[in-house]
Amino acid sequence: MFYFKALQEFDMIRDGDRVMVCLSGGKDSLSLLHTLHQYQFYAKSKGIHFTLGAATVDPGSSAYD
């Protein structure tokens, strides 16, 4: 799996990391979240434990700046 190799090769996620994915709700960001969730299970088997979170911002909100 290509993306697993890149994550490992570039040491992108380490044990104890907290990863936040900002979602637009589109296919690309949802695919990224799904892929990282799959990687989380794979990494756990290799002794790498990290927390995965997701957030979305509604640009139509009056609080959005």
HELIX and SHEET records of a PDB file:
HELIX    1   1 PHE A    2  GLU A    9  1                                   8    
HELIX    2   2 LYS A   27  SER A   45  1                                  19    
SHEET    1   A 2 ARG A  18  LEU A  23  0                                        
SHEET    2   A 2 THR A  51  THR A  56  1                                        
END                                                                             
